[in-house]
Amino acid sequence: MMFRRWLKAAERVDDLVPPAPELGNEVLIDDHWLIRLAGPLFAVLSLLLIPWIAFLATVLPSRQLSRHYDFAWAGFDGMLLIALAATAYFALRRSRNLSVAASSAGTLLIVDAWFDVLTARHRQLAVSIAFAIFIELPLAALCWWLSKQTQAIAEKRIALLLPRVSRGKARLRRDAERAGSLETGQPGRRVGFGRRSAESAHTETTDAGPDDLRSDT
C-alpha cells in the first residue's frame, strides 16, 4: 500500500534526527505515528512552498476587489477574539494549555498587523502602522513570551521531579512495565532508557504528597 510505504520512509527520516535534549524527552518520548510523520511531511511542504511563493509574487495582481472583504476581516477578528480569550483563561488557570493558546494568539496578532498595514488605504496607513508598532506587535511578543515561559515552567517541574525518579529507577522500570503503555500512540513495548526511551513511565511522585515534594525541593 502506497501510504504504508510513505509512512515507513517518513519514519526512517525521523530516525535520522535525534530528539531534542529536553528534560521531557528524558522521561517520555512521543513516538505516535502522526508525530513521526509530521516532521518529514512538514519539511517537504515547507520546501514546496518556496516555488509557490515565487509564483504568487510574479503572477498575482497588485490590487484586486474582494466580494467578501468585510466577512473576511470580521471572521479573522472573531478567531483572534477566541485566541485572546483562551490565552486569558489559561493564564488565569496557570494551565499548560497556555502555551498553545498564547502561540496561536501571537501568530494571529502578527498576521493582523501584516494585513492591516499592507491593505490600508493611503490615509489610514499611518494609523495602521502605529497600531502595529505600539499594540499588535508588542502583544504578539508578550504572547510568545507566555508560551515560552509555560514551557520553561513545565521543564522546571520535571527537573524538580527527576531526582526522585533517579533514586527509584528500579521501581520506575517495574511500574512502567506493569502499566503497559501511556497514550503516546504506541502499543505496549518494553521500556528502555536510550534514544527512544521510556515509552511508558510512572514516576514515584504520583503518590507523593505536598510534604514529600517540599522535602525534596
Secondary structure, DSSP 8 states (H G I E B T S, - for coil): -HHHHHHHHHHHHHHHS---S-HHHHH-----HHHHHHHHHHHHHHHHHHHHHHHHHHHS-S----TTHHHHHHHHHHHHHHHHHHHHHHHHHT-TTHHHHHHHHHHHHHHHHHHHHHT--GGGHHHHHHHIIIIIHHHHHHHHHHHHHHHHHHHHHHHHHHHHHHHTHHHHHHHHHHH---SSS--------STT--SS---GGGG--HHHHHHH-
